[in-house]
Amino acid sequence: MKDEYTKLTAERKTLNQRYLALKEEVKEAKKIRKSVYSILRQEQREQQPRRAQDMER
């Protein structure tokens, strides 16, 4: 029983470390996604006036 407890404790520690690493990866991915959307919105804003000018011609 003691061996099983030790084994499960070690497994829990490993899984917790993996969870924390994945949590950081998700956090980083969200930052990247937010930046990409921000860049895309900025590009759309820059393109809109050009399209309006092109339509007037």
Order of alpha helices (4+ residues) and beta strands (2+ residues): alpha
